[in-house]
Amino acid sequence: ISGTKVAGRDAFFELMHDVKEGHVDAIVVYKLNRMFRNAYESQKYRKLFKKHGVKLISVTQQIDEDTSAGRLMTNVLSDIDQYQSETISDHVKSSMREMVKQGYHTGGTVPFGYDLDPVIVGKKTRHKYKPHETEKDVIKKMFEMYAENYSLRYLQTYLTERGIFTRRGKMFGLTSISRILANDFYIGTRRYSCDGYEDLCIENSHAPIIDMSLWNKVQARKHSDKLPEPRKKKDLYAL
């Protein structure tokens, strides 16, 4: 797993446990950035290694951390590694945003009702969204029934009785149905969020399944339906 952060690296924490238990004399890495690409975490765990008498050895970087010059060099390399990691991350985010603007799929789950259509771009194969042959009819029926004042519970029963399930083979939940009815992806709008950048909202990004007239009817009803007020209790319960 990427050395950008230690979170989520189970094997790394197993190693740290062995370090604390005194089972490790030295940790050998190909390069320091294979273990850390964050200057703070690099310094934090190197202090832990020193505390437990563990040497961190880089095969391709001859650095002696027992000397002041070696410690300085390690700190400098840690800052450089973090800078390179952040630069690569910025480039990837910028490229992903550009792909979104051009209507390409950038990974993740494809919304129910849509499929991916491969497109050759130069020497690469990209994918664009297209309505699914059968699922699009399910989406249309859900919107039409809700616009005709059928309840979410009725829609759930309707789908289940006809053997229509999610792509994981599970029954559609009320929350899932409600989210579908509020998702403007079905009118051709693409939304994309990325840390450090302004959110994108691109209209007519792909072929819509729902027309604007039906969409407006459904949204008008959703906004008119009020959720019941939660019961107010003075008693404190464990759960």
Summary of the structure (lengths in Angstrom):
residues: 239
radius of gyration: 26.5
end to end distance: 37.3
largest distance: 76.9
contacts: 578
relative contact order: 0.09
helix: 46%
strand: 13%
